[in-house]
Amino acid sequence: MSIVSYLHVMVSTRLAELRRDGERGDSPVPTAVIIFGLVFVAAAVTATALAKANNWMDAIPNNTNPR
């Protein structure tokens, strides 16, 4: 059997297996959207916490800015 025939049979067999298997997982798009949403929420929470901490530090009498 020549190498071309062998490769043809192997590829045909693999493609037939892939066609039979209907469940191939989730699309990466919804996963990317969820990750983007989680990153956005985490950034918002971090910004809010930073703003509250800065306001709290500014409310201390005789506060000197270490910057």
C-alpha positions in Angstrom: 0.0 0.0 0.0 1.5 3.3 -1.0 1.9 6.1 1.6 -0.7 8.3 -0.2 -3.3 5.5 0.0 -2.5 5.0 3.6 -2.9 8.7 4.4 -6.1 8.8 2.5 -7.6 6.0 4.5 -6.4 7.5 7.8 -7.8 10.9 7.1 -11.1 9.4 5.8 -11.4 7.3 9.0 -10.7 10.2 11.3 -13.2 12.5 9.5 -15.9 9.8 9.8 -15.2 9.5 13.5 -15.5 13.3 13.9 -18.8 13.4 12.0 -20.2 10.7 14.2 -19.3 12.6 17.4 -22.0 15.3 17.6 -21.0 16.7 21.0 -17.8 18.7 20.4 -17.9 21.1 23.3 -18.9 24.7 23.7 -17.9 27.5 21.4 -15.1 29.8 22.7 -17.2 32.9 22.2 -19.5 32.6 25.2 -16.5 31.7 27.4 -14.7 34.8 26.2 -17.8 36.9 27.0 -18.0 35.5 30.5 -14.3 36.1 31.1 -14.6 39.7 29.8 -17.6 40.3 32.1 -15.8 38.9 35.1 -12.7 41.0 34.4 -15.0 44.1 34.1 -16.7 43.4 37.4 -13.4 42.8 39.1 -12.0 46.1 37.8 -15.1 47.9 39.0 -14.9 46.4 42.5 -11.2 47.2 42.7 -11.7 50.8 41.6 -14.6 51.3 44.1 -12.5 49.8 46.9 -9.5 52.1 46.0 -11.8 55.2 45.9 -13.3 54.3 49.3 -9.9 53.7 50.8 -8.5 57.0 49.4 -11.6 58.9 50.7 -11.1 57.2 54.1 -7.4 58.2 54.2 -8.2 61.8 53.2 -10.7 62.0 56.1 -8.0 61.5 58.7 -7.1 64.7 60.4 -3.5 66.0 59.8 -3.2 63.6 56.9 0.1 63.9 54.9 0.1 62.3 51.4 3.1 59.9 51.2 3.4 60.4 47.5 
